[in-house]
Amino acid sequence: MTDRIVSLNVVLEREVREDDCESLVNAIKMLKGVLNVEKDVADIAFYTARSQAKLELMNEIRDKLNPFAKH
């Protein structure tokens, strides 16, 4: 049996001003079967999560390049 999909998430490659992405939102709304498009605003939680992810990635790279480094 095939699964039924009820929503798709689109992730932008960088933050975009709301007025600059309006044409993209309107284009997605024109696609067949699209009922609604919602925008997620970049808030403090977004920037915090991004900073934490960046730090974790930098630590992993450092550990791979120099496994004897002390934290």
PDB file of N, H, CA, C and O in Angstrom:
ATOM      1  N   MET A   1       0.844  -1.177   0.000  1.00  0.00           N
ATOM      2  CA  MET A   1       0.000   0.000   0.000  1.00  0.00           C
ATOM      3  C   MET A   1       0.891   1.243   0.000  1.00  0.00           C
ATOM      4  O   MET A   1       1.927   1.266   0.664  1.00  0.00           O
ATOM      5  N   THR A   2       0.496   2.253  -0.728  1.00  0.00           N
ATOM      6  H   THR A   2      -0.346   2.234  -1.267  1.00  0.00           H
ATOM      7  CA  THR A   2       1.273   3.479  -0.840  1.00  0.00           C
ATOM      8  C   THR A   2       0.877   4.475   0.242  1.00  0.00           C
ATOM      9  O   THR A   2      -0.307   4.660   0.524  1.00  0.00           O
ATOM     10  N   ASP A   3       1.895   5.125   0.856  1.00  0.00           N
ATOM     11  H   ASP A   3       2.857   4.975   0.627  1.00  0.00           H
ATOM     12  CA  ASP A   3       1.628   6.162   1.857  1.00  0.00           C
ATOM     13  C   ASP A   3       0.956   7.365   1.215  1.00  0.00           C
ATOM     14  O   ASP A   3       1.126   7.614   0.022  1.00  0.00           O
ATOM     15  N   ARG A   4       0.196   8.106   2.002  1.00  0.00           N
ATOM     16  H   ARG A   4       0.058   7.904   2.971  1.00  0.00           H
ATOM     17  CA  ARG A   4      -0.460   9.338   1.546  1.00  0.00           C
ATOM     18  C   ARG A   4       0.285  10.518   2.124  1.00  0.00           C
ATOM     19  O   ARG A   4       0.478  10.595   3.337  1.00  0.00           O
ATOM     20  N   ILE A   5       0.703  11.431   1.284  1.00  0.00           N
ATOM     21  H   ILE A   5       0.545  11.368   0.299  1.00  0.00           H
ATOM     22  CA  ILE A   5       1.450  12.624   1.697  1.00  0.00           C
ATOM     23  C   ILE A   5       0.473  13.768   1.876  1.00  0.00           C
ATOM     24  O   ILE A   5      -0.357  14.025   1.004  1.00  0.00           O
ATOM     25  N   VAL A   6       0.569  14.460   3.010  1.00  0.00           N
ATOM     26  H   VAL A   6       1.243  14.251   3.718  1.00  0.00           H
ATOM     27  CA  VAL A   6      -0.348  15.573   3.275  1.00  0.00           C
ATOM     28  C   VAL A   6       0.348  16.928   3.252  1.00  0.00           C
ATOM     29  O   VAL A   6      -0.314  17.962   3.159  1.00  0.00           O
ATOM     30  N   SER A   7       1.689  16.934   3.335  1.00  0.00           N
ATOM     31  H   SER A   7       2.227  16.094   3.410  1.00  0.00           H
ATOM     32  CA  SER A   7       2.382  18.219   3.266  1.00  0.00           C
ATOM     33  C   SER A   7       3.816  18.009   2.813  1.00  0.00           C
ATOM     34  O   SER A   7       4.388  16.931   2.978  1.00  0.00           O
ATOM     35  N   LEU A   8       4.382  19.056   2.242  1.00  0.00           N
ATOM     36  H   LEU A   8       3.918  19.932   2.108  1.00  0.00           H
ATOM     37  CA  LEU A   8       5.781  19.094   1.832  1.00  0.00           C
ATOM     38  C   LEU A   8       6.413  20.316   2.480  1.00  0.00           C
ATOM     39  O   LEU A   8       5.773  21.362   2.590  1.00  0.00           O
ATOM     40  N   ASN A   9       7.663  20.191   2.909  1.00  0.00           N
ATOM     41  H   ASN A   9       8.183  19.342   2.819  1.00  0.00           H
ATOM     42  CA  ASN A   9       8.383  21.333   3.467  1.00  0.00           C
ATOM     43  C   ASN A   9       9.431  21.783   2.469  1.00  0.00           C
ATOM     44  O   ASN A   9      10.155  20.959   1.909  1.00  0.00           O
ATOM     45  N   VAL A  10       9.517  23.074   2.243  1.00  0.00           N
ATOM     46  H   VAL A  10       8.929  23.744   2.698  1.00  0.00           H
ATOM     47  CA  VAL A  10      10.527  23.653   1.369  1.00  0.00           C
ATOM     48  C   VAL A  10      11.500  24.403   2.257  1.00  0.00           C
ATOM     49  O   VAL A  10      11.086  25.255   3.042  1.00  0.00           O
ATOM     50  N   VAL A  11      12.795  24.102   2.148  1.00  0.00           N
ATOM     51  H   VAL A  11      13.132  23.409   1.510  1.00  0.00           H
ATOM     52  CA  VAL A  11      13.807  24.773   2.949  1.00  0.00           C
ATOM     53  C   VAL A  11      14.637  25.653   2.019  1.00  0.00           C
ATOM     54  O   VAL A  11      15.186  25.178   1.024  1.00  0.00           O
ATOM     55  N   LEU A  12      14.722  26.919   2.349  1.00  0.00           N
ATOM     56  H   LEU A  12      14.276  27.304   3.157  1.00  0.00           H
ATOM     57  CA  LEU A  12      15.499  27.862   1.552  1.00  0.00           C
ATOM     58  C   LEU A  12      16.976  27.751   1.915  1.00  0.00           C
ATOM     59  O   LEU A  12      17.307  27.403   3.048  1.00  0.00           O
ATOM     60  N   GLU A  13      17.859  28.040   0.976  1.00  0.00           N
ATOM     61  H   GLU A  13      17.590  28.323   0.055  1.00  0.00           H
ATOM     62  CA  GLU A  13      19.286  27.904   1.242  1.00  0.00           C
ATOM     63  C   GLU A  13      19.827  29.008   2.154  1.00  0.00           C
ATOM     64  O   GLU A  13      20.926  28.875   2.693  1.00  0.00           O
ATOM     65  N   ARG A  14      19.081  30.077   2.330  1.00  0.00           N
ATOM     66  H   ARG A  14      18.189  30.184   1.892  1.00  0.00           H
ATOM     67  CA  ARG A  14      19.473  31.153   3.257  1.00  0.00           C
ATOM     68  C   ARG A  14      18.229  31.930   3.641  1.00  0.00           C
ATOM     69  O   ARG A  14      17.176  31.779   3.021  1.00  0.00           O
ATOM     70  N   GLU A  15      18.353  32.775   4.679  1.00  0.00           N
ATOM     71  H   GLU A  15      19.208  32.898   5.182  1.00  0.00           H
ATOM     72  CA  GLU A  15      17.215  33.601   5.065  1.00  0.00           C
ATOM     73  C   GLU A  15      16.931  34.622   3.956  1.00  0.00           C
ATOM     74  O   GLU A  15      17.853  35.150   3.333  1.00  0.00           O
ATOM     75  N   VAL A  16      15.666  34.885   3.727  1.00  0.00           N
ATOM     76  H   VAL A  16      14.918  34.456   4.233  1.00  0.00           H
ATOM     77  CA  VAL A  16      15.243  35.816   2.689  1.00  0.00           C
ATOM     78  C   VAL A  16      14.232  36.775   3.305  1.00  0.00           C
ATOM     79  O   VAL A  16      13.386  36.371   4.102  1.00  0.00           O
ATOM     80  N   ARG A  17      14.325  38.047   2.930  1.00  0.00           N
ATOM     81  H   ARG A  17      15.012  38.376   2.282  1.00  0.00           H
ATOM     82  CA  ARG A  17      13.347  39.017   3.419  1.00  0.00           C
ATOM     83  C   ARG A  17      11.955  38.606   2.967  1.00  0.00           C
ATOM     84  O   ARG A  17      11.772  38.084   1.867  1.00  0.00           O
ATOM     85  N   GLU A  18      10.978  38.849   3.831  1.00  0.00           N
ATOM     86  H   GLU A  18      11.126  39.273   4.724  1.00  0.00           H
ATOM     87  CA  GLU A  18       9.607  38.421   3.538  1.00  0.00           C
ATOM     88  C   GLU A  18       9.103  38.979   2.213  1.00  0.00           C
ATOM     89  O   GLU A  18       8.484  38.256   1.432  1.00  0.00           O
ATOM     90  N   ASP A  19       9.360  40.250   1.955  1.00  0.00           N
ATOM     91  H   ASP A  19       9.863  40.837   2.589  1.00  0.00           H
ATOM     92  CA  ASP A  19       8.866  40.842   0.705  1.00  0.00           C
ATOM     93  C   ASP A  19       9.611  40.298  -0.516  1.00  0.00           C
ATOM     94  O   ASP A  19       9.066  40.293  -1.620  1.00  0.00           O
ATOM     95  N   ASP A  20      10.848  39.843  -0.328  1.00  0.00           N
ATOM     96  H   ASP A  20      11.291  39.847   0.568  1.00  0.00           H
ATOM     97  CA  ASP A  20      11.613  39.281  -1.446  1.00  0.00           C
ATOM     98  C   ASP A  20      11.162  37.868  -1.821  1.00  0.00           C
ATOM     99  O   ASP A  20      11.391  37.433  -2.949  1.00  0.00           O
ATOM    100  N   CYS A  21      10.529  37.150  -0.900  1.00  0.00           N
ATOM    101  H   CYS A  21      10.343  37.504   0.017  1.00  0.00           H
ATOM    102  CA  CYS A  21      10.118  35.776  -1.214  1.00  0.00           C
ATOM    103  C   CYS A  21       8.635  35.684  -1.573  1.00  0.00           C
ATOM    104  O   CYS A  21       8.127  34.585  -1.793  1.00  0.00           O
ATOM    105  N   GLU A  22       7.940  36.802  -1.634  1.00  0.00           N
ATOM    106  H   GLU A  22       8.352  37.695  -1.455  1.00  0.00           H
ATOM    107  CA  GLU A  22       6.501  36.774  -1.928  1.00  0.00           C
ATOM    108  C   GLU A  22       6.204  36.151  -3.290  1.00  0.00           C
ATOM    109  O   GLU A  22       5.222  35.422  -3.432  1.00  0.00           O
ATOM    110  N   SER A  23       7.043  36.430  -4.300  1.00  0.00           N
ATOM    111  H   SER A  23       7.841  37.022  -4.185  1.00  0.00           H
ATOM    112  CA  SER A  23       6.798  35.847  -5.624  1.00  0.00           C
ATOM    113  C   SER A  23       6.996  34.328  -5.588  1.00  0.00           C
ATOM    114  O   SER A  23       6.286  33.601  -6.283  1.00  0.00           O
ATOM    115  N   LEU A  24       7.945  33.842  -4.790  1.00  0.00           N
ATOM    116  H   LEU A  24       8.522  34.433  -4.225  1.00  0.00           H
ATOM    117  CA  LEU A  24       8.148  32.405  -4.643  1.00  0.00           C
ATOM    118  C   LEU A  24       6.938  31.757  -3.964  1.00  0.00           C
ATOM    119  O   LEU A  24       6.475  30.699  -4.391  1.00  0.00           O
ATOM    120  N   VAL A  25       6.432  32.391  -2.915  1.00  0.00           N
ATOM    121  H   VAL A  25       6.808  33.251  -2.568  1.00  0.00           H
ATOM    122  CA  VAL A  25       5.247  31.892  -2.212  1.00  0.00           C
ATOM    123  C   VAL A  25       4.061  31.832  -3.174  1.00  0.00           C
ATOM    124  O   VAL A  25       3.336  30.837  -3.215  1.00  0.00           O
ATOM    125  N   ASN A  26       3.871  32.892  -3.939  1.00  0.00           N
ATOM    126  H   ASN A  26       4.460  33.700  -3.905  1.00  0.00           H
ATOM    127  CA  ASN A  26       2.756  32.928  -4.898  1.00  0.00           C
ATOM    128  C   ASN A  26       2.898  31.852  -5.969  1.00  0.00           C
ATOM    129  O   ASN A  26       1.903  31.256  -6.384  1.00  0.00           O
ATOM    130  N   ALA A  27       4.135  31.598  -6.424  1.00  0.00           N
ATOM    131  H   ALA A  27       4.943  32.082  -6.087  1.00  0.00           H
ATOM    132  CA  ALA A  27       4.362  30.564  -7.440  1.00  0.00           C
ATOM    133  C   ALA A  27       4.035  29.180  -6.881  1.00  0.00           C
ATOM    134  O   ALA A  27       3.428  28.361  -7.571  1.00  0.00           O
ATOM    135  N   ILE A  28       4.430  28.917  -5.649  1.00  0.00           N
ATOM    136  H   ILE A  28       4.923  29.583  -5.088  1.00  0.00           H
ATOM    137  CA  ILE A  28       4.126  27.618  -5.035  1.00  0.00           C
ATOM    138  C   ILE A  28       2.623  27.450  -4.865  1.00  0.00           C
ATOM    139  O   ILE A  28       2.097  26.353  -5.051  1.00  0.00           O
ATOM    140  N   LYS A  29       1.928  28.528  -4.514  1.00  0.00           N
ATOM    141  H   LYS A  29       2.355  29.419  -4.364  1.00  0.00           H
ATOM    142  CA  LYS A  29       0.470  28.464  -4.355  1.00  0.00           C
ATOM    143  C   LYS A  29      -0.229  28.117  -5.669  1.00  0.00           C
ATOM    144  O   LYS A  29      -1.330  27.568  -5.654  1.00  0.00           O
ATOM    145  N   MET A  30       0.400  28.433  -6.807  1.00  0.00           N
ATOM    146  H   MET A  30       1.295  28.880  -6.819  1.00  0.00           H
ATOM    147  CA  MET A  30      -0.200  28.155  -8.110  1.00  0.00           C
ATOM    148  C   MET A  30      -0.048  26.707  -8.548  1.00  0.00           C
ATOM    149  O   MET A  30      -0.691  26.283  -9.509  1.00  0.00           O
ATOM    150  N   LEU A  31       0.802  25.933  -7.851  1.00  0.00           N
ATOM    151  H   LEU A  31       1.324  26.277  -7.071  1.00  0.00           H
ATOM    152  CA  LEU A  31       0.988  24.539  -8.218  1.00  0.00           C
ATOM    153  C   LEU A  31      -0.280  23.742  -7.944  1.00  0.00           C
ATOM    154  O   LEU A  31      -0.988  23.991  -6.967  1.00  0.00           O
ATOM    155  N   LYS A  32      -0.552  22.794  -8.808  1.00  0.00           N
ATOM    156  H   LYS A  32       0.022  22.592  -9.601  1.00  0.00           H
ATOM    157  CA  LYS A  32      -1.742  21.963  -8.668  1.00  0.00           C
ATOM    158  C   LYS A  32      -1.702  21.217  -7.338  1.00  0.00           C
ATOM    159  O   LYS A  32      -0.686  20.614  -6.992  1.00  0.00           O
ATOM    160  N   GLY A  33      -2.792  21.257  -6.603  1.00  0.00           N
ATOM    161  H   GLY A  33      -3.618  21.747  -6.885  1.00  0.00           H
ATOM    162  CA  GLY A  33      -2.911  20.526  -5.353  1.00  0.00           C
ATOM    163  C   GLY A  33      -2.441  21.273  -4.119  1.00  0.00           C
ATOM    164  O   GLY A  33      -2.571  20.759  -3.008  1.00  0.00           O
ATOM    165  N   VAL A  34      -1.893  22.485  -4.284  1.00  0.00           N
ATOM    166  H   VAL A  34      -1.787  22.903  -5.187  1.00  0.00           H
ATOM    167  CA  VAL A  34      -1.423  23.255  -3.123  1.00  0.00           C
ATOM    168  C   VAL A  34      -2.594  24.025  -2.546  1.00  0.00           C
ATOM    169  O   VAL A  34      -3.226  24.822  -3.239  1.00  0.00           O
ATOM    170  N   LEU A  35      -2.880  23.787  -1.285  1.00  0.00           N
ATOM    171  H   LEU A  35      -2.367  23.140  -0.722  1.00  0.00           H
ATOM    172  CA  LEU A  35      -3.970  24.455  -0.596  1.00  0.00           C
ATOM    173  C   LEU A  35      -3.498  25.737   0.078  1.00  0.00           C
ATOM    174  O   LEU A  35      -4.195  26.751   0.044  1.00  0.00           O
ATOM    175  N   ASN A  36      -2.322  25.694   0.689  1.00  0.00           N
ATOM    176  H   ASN A  36      -1.756  24.870   0.717  1.00  0.00           H
ATOM    177  CA  ASN A  36      -1.836  26.839   1.451  1.00  0.00           C
ATOM    178  C   ASN A  36      -0.313  26.791   1.538  1.00  0.00           C
ATOM    179  O   ASN A  36       0.287  25.721   1.441  1.00  0.00           O
ATOM    180  N   VAL A  37       0.299  27.940   1.718  1.00  0.00           N
ATOM    181  H   VAL A  37      -0.189  28.810   1.797  1.00  0.00           H
ATOM    182  CA  VAL A  37       1.742  28.048   1.947  1.00  0.00           C
ATOM    183  C   VAL A  37       1.934  28.903   3.184  1.00  0.00           C
ATOM    184  O   VAL A  37       1.407  30.012   3.268  1.00  0.00           O
ATOM    185  N   GLU A  38       2.693  28.386   4.147  1.00  0.00           N
ATOM    186  H   GLU A  38       3.121  27.485   4.078  1.00  0.00           H
ATOM    187  CA  GLU A  38       2.977  29.138   5.365  1.00  0.00           C
ATOM    188  C   GLU A  38       4.462  29.446   5.422  1.00  0.00           C
ATOM    189  O   GLU A  38       5.290  28.643   4.991  1.00  0.00           O
ATOM    190  N   LYS A  39       4.793  30.616   5.958  1.00  0.00           N
ATOM    191  H   LYS A  39       4.120  31.268   6.308  1.00  0.00           H
ATOM    192  CA  LYS A  39       6.191  31.035   6.087  1.00  0.00           C
ATOM    193  C   LYS A  39       6.621  30.896   7.540  1.00  0.00           C
ATOM    194  O   LYS A  39       5.861  31.218   8.453  1.00  0.00           O
ATOM    195  N   ASP A  40       7.848  30.411   7.751  1.00  0.00           N
ATOM    196  H   ASP A  40       8.466  30.149   7.010  1.00  0.00           H
ATOM    197  CA  ASP A  40       8.436  30.346   9.078  1.00  0.00           C
ATOM    198  C   ASP A  40       9.406  31.512   9.213  1.00  0.00           C
ATOM    199  O   ASP A  40      10.297  31.688   8.382  1.00  0.00           O
ATOM    200  N   VAL A  41       9.230  32.304  10.261  1.00  0.00           N
ATOM    201  H   VAL A  41       8.506  32.162  10.936  1.00  0.00           H
ATOM    202  CA  VAL A  41      10.078  33.475  10.498  1.00  0.00           C
ATOM    203  C   VAL A  41      11.325  33.054  11.259  1.00  0.00           C
ATOM    204  O   VAL A  41      11.240  32.288  12.219  1.00  0.00           O
ATOM    205  N   ALA A  42      12.478  33.549  10.838  1.00  0.00           N
ATOM    206  H   ALA A  42      12.547  34.172  10.059  1.00  0.00           H
ATOM    207  CA  ALA A  42      13.732  33.291  11.544  1.00  0.00           C
ATOM    208  C   ALA A  42      13.723  34.109  12.833  1.00  0.00           C
ATOM    209  O   ALA A  42      13.773  35.338  12.802  1.00  0.00           O
ATOM    210  N   ASP A  43      13.658  33.400  13.977  1.00  0.00           N
ATOM    211  H   ASP A  43      13.617  32.401  14.001  1.00  0.00           H
ATOM    212  CA  ASP A  43      13.642  34.072  15.268  1.00  0.00           C
ATOM    213  C   ASP A  43      14.882  33.675  16.061  1.00  0.00           C
ATOM    214  O   ASP A  43      15.793  33.049  15.519  1.00  0.00           O
ATOM    215  N   ILE A  44      14.918  34.032  17.329  1.00  0.00           N
ATOM    216  H   ILE A  44      14.178  34.540  17.769  1.00  0.00           H
ATOM    217  CA  ILE A  44      16.089  33.747  18.147  1.00  0.00           C
ATOM    218  C   ILE A  44      16.341  32.247  18.253  1.00  0.00           C
ATOM    219  O   ILE A  44      17.496  31.824  18.314  1.00  0.00           O
ATOM    220  N   ALA A  45      15.296  31.441  18.275  1.00  0.00           N
ATOM    221  H   ALA A  45      14.358  31.785  18.225  1.00  0.00           H
ATOM    222  CA  ALA A  45      15.468  29.989  18.341  1.00  0.00           C
ATOM    223  C   ALA A  45      16.164  29.469  17.083  1.00  0.00           C
ATOM    224  O   ALA A  45      16.994  28.563  17.164  1.00  0.00           O
ATOM    225  N   PHE A  46      15.834  30.032  15.933  1.00  0.00           N
ATOM    226  H   PHE A  46      15.160  30.767  15.867  1.00  0.00           H
ATOM    227  CA  PHE A  46      16.479  29.637  14.677  1.00  0.00           C
ATOM    228  C   PHE A  46      17.964  29.948  14.728  1.00  0.00           C
ATOM    229  O   PHE A  46      18.789  29.089  14.416  1.00  0.00           O
ATOM    230  N   TYR A  47      18.317  31.184  15.123  1.00  0.00           N
ATOM    231  H   TYR A  47      17.647  31.882  15.377  1.00  0.00           H
ATOM    232  CA  TYR A  47      19.715  31.588  15.154  1.00  0.00           C
ATOM    233  C   TYR A  47      20.496  30.820  16.225  1.00  0.00           C
ATOM    234  O   TYR A  47      21.674  30.520  16.031  1.00  0.00           O
ATOM    235  N   THR A  48      19.857  30.503  17.340  1.00  0.00           N
ATOM    236  H   THR A  48      18.899  30.747  17.497  1.00  0.00           H
ATOM    237  CA  THR A  48      20.506  29.710  18.382  1.00  0.00           C
ATOM    238  C   THR A  48      20.795  28.304  17.876  1.00  0.00           C
ATOM    239  O   THR A  48      21.904  27.800  18.051  1.00  0.00           O
ATOM    240  N   ALA A  49      19.817  27.671  17.256  1.00  0.00           N
ATOM    241  H   ALA A  49      18.916  28.081  17.113  1.00  0.00           H
ATOM    242  CA  ALA A  49      20.002  26.319  16.733  1.00  0.00           C
ATOM    243  C   ALA A  49      21.087  26.300  15.659  1.00  0.00           C
ATOM    244  O   ALA A  49      21.892  25.371  15.609  1.00  0.00           O
ATOM    245  N   ARG A  50      21.112  27.304  14.813  1.00  0.00           N
ATOM    246  H   ARG A  50      20.457  28.059  14.853  1.00  0.00           H
ATOM    247  CA  ARG A  50      22.121  27.364  13.761  1.00  0.00           C
ATOM    248  C   ARG A  50      23.517  27.526  14.357  1.00  0.00           C
ATOM    249  O   ARG A  50      24.469  26.899  13.894  1.00  0.00           O
ATOM    250  N   SER A  51      23.637  28.362  15.380  1.00  0.00           N
ATOM    251  H   SER A  51      22.864  28.871  15.757  1.00  0.00           H
ATOM    252  CA  SER A  51      24.932  28.559  16.032  1.00  0.00           C
ATOM    253  C   SER A  51      25.404  27.285  16.721  1.00  0.00           C
ATOM    254  O   SER A  51      26.586  26.948  16.662  1.00  0.00           O
ATOM    255  N   GLN A  52      24.491  26.578  17.370  1.00  0.00           N
ATOM    256  H   GLN A  52      23.531  26.852  17.418  1.00  0.00           H
ATOM    257  CA  GLN A  52      24.853  25.325  18.029  1.00  0.00           C
ATOM    258  C   GLN A  52      25.284  24.276  17.010  1.00  0.00           C
ATOM    259  O   GLN A  52      26.258  23.557  17.232  1.00  0.00           O
ATOM    260  N   ALA A  53      24.569  24.187  15.906  1.00  0.00           N
ATOM    261  H   ALA A  53      23.778  24.771  15.726  1.00  0.00           H
ATOM    262  CA  ALA A  53      24.923  23.221  14.864  1.00  0.00           C
ATOM    263  C   ALA A  53      26.289  23.550  14.270  1.00  0.00           C
ATOM    264  O   ALA A  53      27.088  22.650  14.014  1.00  0.00           O
ATOM    265  N   LYS A  54      26.558  24.831  14.051  1.00  0.00           N
ATOM    266  H   LYS A  54      25.909  25.562  14.259  1.00  0.00           H
ATOM    267  CA  LYS A  54      27.846  25.253  13.504  1.00  0.00           C
ATOM    268  C   LYS A  54      28.974  24.890  14.461  1.00  0.00           C
ATOM    269  O   LYS A  54      30.018  24.399  14.032  1.00  0.00           O
ATOM    270  N   LEU A  55      28.772  25.131  15.760  1.00  0.00           N
ATOM    271  H   LEU A  55      27.924  25.530  16.109  1.00  0.00           H
ATOM    272  CA  LEU A  55      29.786  24.802  16.759  1.00  0.00           C
ATOM    273  C   LEU A  55      30.046  23.300  16.805  1.00  0.00           C
ATOM    274  O   LEU A  55      31.199  22.873  16.864  1.00  0.00           O
ATOM    275  N   GLU A  56      28.994  22.502  16.779  1.00  0.00           N
ATOM    276  H   GLU A  56      28.058  22.849  16.731  1.00  0.00           H
ATOM    277  CA  GLU A  56      29.149  21.046  16.793  1.00  0.00           C
ATOM    278  C   GLU A  56      29.922  20.568  15.563  1.00  0.00           C
ATOM    279  O   GLU A  56      30.789  19.701  15.667  1.00  0.00           O
ATOM    280  N   LEU A  57      29.606  21.133  14.409  1.00  0.00           N
ATOM    281  H   LEU A  57      28.901  21.837  14.325  1.00  0.00           H
ATOM    282  CA  LEU A  57      30.302  20.757  13.185  1.00  0.00           C
ATOM    283  C   LEU A  57      31.778  21.157  13.251  1.00  0.00           C
ATOM    284  O   LEU A  57      32.648  20.383  12.851  1.00  0.00           O
ATOM    285  N   MET A  58      32.058  22.343  13.746  1.00  0.00           N
ATOM    286  H   MET A  58      31.351  22.972  14.071  1.00  0.00           H
ATOM    287  CA  MET A  58      33.443  22.798  13.872  1.00  0.00           C
ATOM    288  C   MET A  58      34.217  21.896  14.836  1.00  0.00           C
ATOM    289  O   MET A  58      35.380  21.580  14.586  1.00  0.00           O
ATOM    290  N   ASN A  59      33.586  21.482  15.931  1.00  0.00           N
ATOM    291  H   ASN A  59      32.641  21.738  16.135  1.00  0.00           H
ATOM    292  CA  ASN A  59      34.237  20.581  16.883  1.00  0.00           C
ATOM    293  C   ASN A  59      34.525  19.220  16.256  1.00  0.00           C
ATOM    294  O   ASN A  59      35.588  18.642  16.482  1.00  0.00           O
ATOM    295  N   GLU A  60      33.584  18.712  15.473  1.00  0.00           N
ATOM    296  H   GLU A  60      32.720  19.181  15.289  1.00  0.00           H
ATOM    297  CA  GLU A  60      33.798  17.431  14.802  1.00  0.00           C
ATOM    298  C   GLU A  60      34.957  17.517  13.813  1.00  0.00           C
ATOM    299  O   GLU A  60      35.780  16.605  13.730  1.00  0.00           O
ATOM    300  N   ILE A  61      35.015  18.610  13.068  1.00  0.00           N
ATOM    301  H   ILE A  61      34.346  19.351  13.135  1.00  0.00           H
ATOM    302  CA  ILE A  61      36.110  18.793  12.105  1.00  0.00           C
ATOM    303  C   ILE A  61      37.440  18.884  12.846  1.00  0.00           C
ATOM    304  O   ILE A  61      38.422  18.261  12.442  1.00  0.00           O
ATOM    305  N   ARG A  62      37.475  19.660  13.929  1.00  0.00           N
ATOM    306  H   ARG A  62      36.678  20.166  14.258  1.00  0.00           H
ATOM    307  CA  ARG A  62      38.700  19.798  14.711  1.00  0.00           C
ATOM    308  C   ARG A  62      39.145  18.439  15.249  1.00  0.00           C
ATOM    309  O   ARG A  62      40.328  18.106  15.188  1.00  0.00           O
ATOM    310  N   ASP A  63      38.206  17.657  15.776  1.00  0.00           N
ATOM    311  H   ASP A  63      37.245  17.928  15.826  1.00  0.00           H
ATOM    312  CA  ASP A  63      38.536  16.342  16.326  1.00  0.00           C
ATOM    313  C   ASP A  63      39.067  15.394  15.258  1.00  0.00           C
ATOM    314  O   ASP A  63      39.944  14.574  15.532  1.00  0.00           O
ATOM    315  N   LYS A  64      38.545  15.501  14.054  1.00  0.00           N
ATOM    316  H   LYS A  64      37.833  16.167  13.831  1.00  0.00           H
ATOM    317  CA  LYS A  64      39.019  14.641  12.962  1.00  0.00           C
ATOM    318  C   LYS A  64      40.412  15.056  12.507  1.00  0.00           C
ATOM    319  O   LYS A  64      41.247  14.206  12.198  1.00  0.00           O
ATOM    320  N   LEU A  65      40.663  16.369  12.467  1.00  0.00           N
ATOM    321  H   LEU A  65      39.985  17.059  12.719  1.00  0.00           H
ATOM    322  CA  LEU A  65      41.962  16.854  12.008  1.00  0.00           C
ATOM    323  C   LEU A  65      43.052  16.656  13.054  1.00  0.00           C
ATOM    324  O   LEU A  65      44.213  16.424  12.717  1.00  0.00           O
ATOM    325  N   ASN A  66      42.664  16.750  14.343  1.00  0.00           N
ATOM    326  H   ASN A  66      41.721  16.938  14.617  1.00  0.00           H
ATOM    327  CA  ASN A  66      43.634  16.606  15.412  1.00  0.00           C
ATOM    328  C   ASN A  66      42.984  15.813  16.550  1.00  0.00           C
ATOM    329  O   ASN A  66      42.453  16.406  17.489  1.00  0.00           O
ATOM    330  N   PRO A  67      43.021  14.487  16.475  1.00  0.00           N
ATOM    331  CA  PRO A  67      42.328  13.662  17.466  1.00  0.00           C
ATOM    332  C   PRO A  67      42.919  13.760  18.876  1.00  0.00           C
ATOM    333  O   PRO A  67      42.289  13.306  19.832  1.00  0.00           O
ATOM    334  N   PHE A  68      44.115  14.342  19.026  1.00  0.00           N
ATOM    335  H   PHE A  68      44.627  14.710  18.250  1.00  0.00           H
ATOM    336  CA  PHE A  68      44.735  14.439  20.345  1.00  0.00           C
ATOM    337  C   PHE A  68      44.523  15.797  20.991  1.00  0.00           C
ATOM    338  O   PHE A  68      45.038  16.046  22.081  1.00  0.00           O
ATOM    339  N   ALA A  69      43.772  16.684  20.339  1.00  0.00           N
ATOM    340  H   ALA A  69      43.353  16.482  19.453  1.00  0.00           H
ATOM    341  CA  ALA A  69      43.506  18.013  20.901  1.00  0.00           C
ATOM    342  C   ALA A  69      42.624  17.895  22.138  1.00  0.00           C
ATOM    343  O   ALA A  69      41.717  17.065  22.194  1.00  0.00           O
ATOM    344  N   LYS A  70      42.904  18.733  23.121  1.00  0.00           N
ATOM    345  H   LYS A  70      43.641  19.408  23.075  1.00  0.00           H
ATOM    346  CA  LYS A  70      42.089  18.755  24.340  1.00  0.00           C
ATOM    347  C   LYS A  70      41.067  19.871  24.232  1.00  0.00           C
ATOM    348  O   LYS A  70      41.348  20.927  23.664  1.00  0.00           O
ATOM    349  N   HIS A  71      39.886  19.638  24.775  1.00  0.00           N
ATOM    350  H   HIS A  71      39.658  18.781  25.236  1.00  0.00           H
ATOM    351  CA  HIS A  71      38.800  20.619  24.700  1.00  0.00           C
ATOM    352  C   HIS A  71      38.883  21.553  25.873  1.00  0.00           C
ATOM    353  O   HIS A  71      38.059  22.458  26.002  1.00  0.00           O
TER     354      HIS A  71
END
